[in-house]
Amino acid sequence: MLSVDHYELIRRKHLIEGLSIRAICRELGHSRKTIRKVLAHGTPPGYQRCQPVASPVMDKVARIVDAWLEQDRQRPPKQRHTAQRIYERLRDEHEFTGSACTVRRYVSKLKATGQEVFMPLQFNPGEEAQVDPPGVAHRLDCGQWHRAQGPVLLHAAVLFEGVIGHRLRAGGYGVVFRWAYPCL
């Protein structure tokens, strides 16, 4: 299997230095088929399993654990099952022969796949802020560049008719630039 360094070397020799596939084969000792695969793909392909890994111990009780976790979604967070508690119930009630680690691994996989992430795309004034370190140059709407001497606070500001603009405040000078105003 070729490493990322080999991919880069082969691609550089062909695309930048202009060597032919046959010349690269002679120089590096790889087959032409391998060189063509490298040139067709920018990065090495990741490893993928043909079939999911079998878990004979958990497959017997997977439906039970899924049902418990589904019921837990309706309960308050303090009353939900932990992986340890699920293991203890399986061992006591269903004669489970696996280990607690097996149950923890299964529960963590289930919890990781069931979460959705939402990120807000619009903010009200004062909800979101960004601070840039001193010395970062900012381009103003009039085309001029301003390099702040102190930290710069950028934050969203709702302007007229609900248009979102950005206000730039140079902390060292207390000067405020807004794109709605002409340049200072």
C-alpha positions in Angstrom: 0.0 0.0 0.0 1.3 3.4 -0.9 1.7 6.2 1.6 0.6 9.8 1.2 4.2 10.7 0.5 4.3 8.2 -2.4 1.1 9.7 -3.8 2.6 13.2 -3.7 5.9 12.0 -5.2 4.2 10.3 -8.1 1.8 13.1 -8.8 4.6 15.7 -8.6 6.8 13.7 -11.1 4.0 13.4 -13.6 2.2 16.7 -13.2 5.0 19.1 -12.5 8.2 17.5 -13.8 6.3 16.1 -16.8 7.6 12.5 -16.6 5.7 9.8 -18.4 4.0 7.0 -16.6 6.6 4.5 -17.9 9.5 6.7 -16.7 7.9 6.9 -13.2 7.5 3.1 -13.2 11.2 2.6 -14.0 12.3 5.2 -11.4 10.1 4.2 -8.5 9.6 0.5 -9.2 5.7 0.6 -9.2 3.5 -0.9 -11.9 1.9 1.3 -14.6 -1.5 0.2 -13.2 -0.6 1.6 -9.8 0.7 4.8 -11.2 -2.5 5.3 -13.2 -4.6 4.7 -10.0 -2.5 7.3 -8.1 -2.9 9.9 -10.9 -6.7 9.2 -11.0 -7.2 9.8 -7.3 -5.7 12.8 -5.4 -5.4 11.0 -2.0 -5.0 7.3 -1.0 -8.4 5.6 -0.7 -9.4 4.9 2.9 -9.9 1.4 4.2 -13.5 0.2 4.0 -14.8 -3.1 5.3 -16.9 -5.3 2.9 -19.3 -6.3 5.7 -20.0 -4.9 9.2 -18.1 -6.5 12.0 -20.2 -9.3 13.6 -21.0 -9.0 17.3 -22.6 -12.4 18.3 -22.8 -11.5 22.0 -24.6 -8.2 21.5 -26.8 -9.3 18.5 -28.8 -11.5 20.9 -29.8 -8.5 23.1 -29.5 -5.6 20.8 -33.3 -5.2 20.4 -33.8 -5.1 24.1 -31.1 -2.4 24.6 -32.5 -0.4 21.7 -36.0 -0.5 23.3 -34.6 0.6 26.7 -32.7 3.5 25.1 -35.8 4.5 23.1 -37.9 4.6 26.3 -35.1 6.7 28.0 -35.7 9.5 25.5 -39.0 10.2 27.2 -37.6 10.2 30.7 -35.7 13.0 32.5 -31.9 12.9 32.1 -31.3 11.7 35.7 -33.6 8.7 35.2 -32.1 7.4 32.0 -30.0 4.2 31.8 -26.3 4.3 31.9 -24.2 1.8 30.0 -23.3 0.2 33.3 -26.9 -0.1 34.4 -27.8 -1.6 31.1 -25.1 -4.2 31.5 -26.3 -5.0 35.1 -29.9 -5.4 33.9 -28.8 -7.6 31.0 -26.7 -9.8 33.2 -29.5 -10.2 35.9 -32.6 -10.4 33.8 -31.4 -11.9 30.5 -28.4 -14.0 31.5 -26.0 -11.9 29.4 -22.5 -13.4 29.1 -20.7 -10.5 27.6 -18.6 -7.9 29.4 -19.5 -4.3 30.5 -17.1 -3.0 27.9 -19.0 -4.6 25.1 -22.2 -2.9 26.3 -20.5 0.5 26.7 -19.1 0.2 23.1 -22.6 -0.6 21.7 -24.3 2.2 23.6 -21.8 4.8 22.6 -22.2 3.8 18.9 -26.0 4.2 19.3 -25.8 7.5 21.0 -23.2 8.9 18.5 -25.4 8.1 15.5 -28.7 9.5 16.9 -27.6 13.1 17.4 -28.4 15.9 15.1 -26.4 19.2 15.1 -28.0 22.5 14.4 -26.0 25.7 14.1 -27.6 29.1 14.2 -27.0 31.1 11.1 -28.5 34.4 12.2 -27.7 36.3 15.4 -29.3 39.2 17.2 -27.1 42.1 18.3 -25.0 41.1 21.3 -25.5 37.3 20.9 -22.4 36.5 18.9 -19.0 38.2 18.9 -15.6 37.6 17.4 -12.3 39.1 18.5 -9.2 39.4 16.3 -5.8 39.9 17.9 -3.9 43.1 17.5 -2.1 43.7 14.2 -4.7 42.0 11.9 -5.5 44.0 8.9 -9.2 44.5 8.0 -10.5 45.7 4.7 -13.2 48.4 4.9 -16.1 48.7 2.4 -14.5 51.7 0.8 -11.5 49.5 -0.1 -9.0 50.9 2.4 -7.1 48.6 4.8 -7.0 49.3 8.5 -4.5 47.7 10.9 -5.6 47.9 14.5 -3.2 48.6 17.2 -5.3 46.8 19.8 -7.7 43.9 19.8 -10.6 44.2 17.3 -14.1 43.3 18.2 -16.3 42.2 15.3 -20.0 41.5 16.0 -23.2 41.2 14.1 -25.5 44.3 14.1 -29.0 44.4 12.7 -29.2 47.4 10.4 -32.2 49.0 8.7 -34.8 46.6 7.2 -33.3 43.6 8.9 -30.1 43.6 6.9 -27.2 42.0 8.8 -24.0 44.0 8.7 -20.8 43.9 10.6 -19.5 46.5 13.0 -15.7 46.7 13.5 -14.5 48.3 16.7 -10.8 48.9 17.1 -10.2 48.4 20.8 -7.1 50.6 20.9 -8.8 53.7 19.6 -12.5 53.1 20.3 -13.3 53.9 16.6 -16.3 52.2 15.1 -16.5 51.4 11.4 -19.8 50.3 9.8 -20.3 49.3 6.2 -23.5 51.4 6.1 -21.5 54.5 6.7 -18.9 56.1 4.4 -15.3 55.5 5.3 -13.7 57.6 7.9 
